[in-house]
Amino acid sequence: MSETEAATKLLFIPGRRGGASAAAQPALELSPEALLVEAVRRGDRESFGQLYDLYAPMVHGILLARVPWGEVDDLVQDVFLVAFKKLENLREAGAFGGWLAMIARNRAMDFHRRKRETEELPETLAQKVSVDREATEALELIRALPEAYRETLVLRLVEGMTGPEIAERTGLTPASVRVNLHRGMKLLRGKLGLEKQP
Amino acid sequence: MNEDYLWDKSGDADPEIERLENTLGRLRFKRPVEPLPLPLTPRRAFHFNFSPALAAAAAVLLLLLAGGLWLGLRPSHSTGEKNVATTNTAHEEKRNETIVSGARPPIGPEPPTKAQKPEDKKLTASLPASPVVVPDKTPRHYPQRQLMASQRRANVSINSRQEQLASEGAHAKAQLILALHIASDKLNTVQKKIQLDPGT
């Protein structure tokens, strides 16, 4: 079992959704991520390291669906630094995942805004490390899909997360994740030429 | 397409999805060797938690303050009284001025002037007997006794007016203090509620 899989199994609590419901729960029923957030707020820096380990794949996937692969690692660090600085602004510790996902999406938007303001470089130059051509081509196909589908598909196919895990981490509803996965996969199959003819 | 496998990797593996997973898995997140360079402490942010109770208390306080100010600055209770008082005061002042200048105030109803037409007489008769100030331009002479009585009336009127103003001021002050007490109590109640239930 990989580190990521172990972490996601630790965090996933069936039947519980992040967000407003977490605030209604008594302090004794706080989710593991909420406990980690509270520990960080009390000054425990090690707990933030654990949060990083647990949520970095999600942030990586969200960024990968929006910005060039070579820029993603730096942006992941940026997102976690911003999250660490602004952790006091988070009202509900149980909503950490959705909050972090929003920071990642905003950071990707900032990246494109700054890129437009400065000189635009070809994407090949931005890729610091050479990657598998087949993988990047498949990723480009996913990134050409509508925004609602590409993030979910990247989290599922690149980061290896399951549908329930994606919903739990990002704060989306399981139903919408399921629909996005199904429709996105159908579109991707069409682009790959794998769609079965009726 | 095996939807269960796509959803939670259960059931038989879909070969196409598996192939995509293997290909795209090369781009998966790899934890960097260097630890995340965290700043020393997270930033302490100021929280303003909107509370309906607090907002209501603030609104009540503002209303009470505004009401207190209005009551304090208002010259009299009603507009009618104010008009009558103003007219009376003006009348008395006019009389005093006339006395000082040696002019005689009118005694009894004003006699109609020669230039007054019959229509004007009808109009004057139909008017209510209200204390209206009529400009007195004709020089008249007061007897000494009437002068003193007039001065006494003027003094009594000024004194009563001052007393009325003082009593109104005291009333407004008492209302303002009461309003501030009520607002203070409400704020204390809200503060206690917030302290008891910090989640709201």
Interface residues (C-beta under 8 A of the other chain):
Chain A: E3 T4 A23 V40 R41 G43 R45 F48 G49 Y52 D53 A56 P57 H60 G61 L64 W69 D73 V76 Q77 F80 L81 F84 K85 K86 L87 E88 N89 R91 V131 D132 E134 A135 T136 A138 L139 I142 V154 R156 L157 V158 E159 G160 T162 G163 P164 R178 L181 H182 M185 K186 L188 R189 L194
Chain B: M1 E3 L6 W7 D8 K9 E16 I17 L20 E21 T23 L24 G25 R26 L27 R28 F29 R31 P32 P35 L36 P37 L38 P39 T41 P42 R43 R44 A45 H47 G199
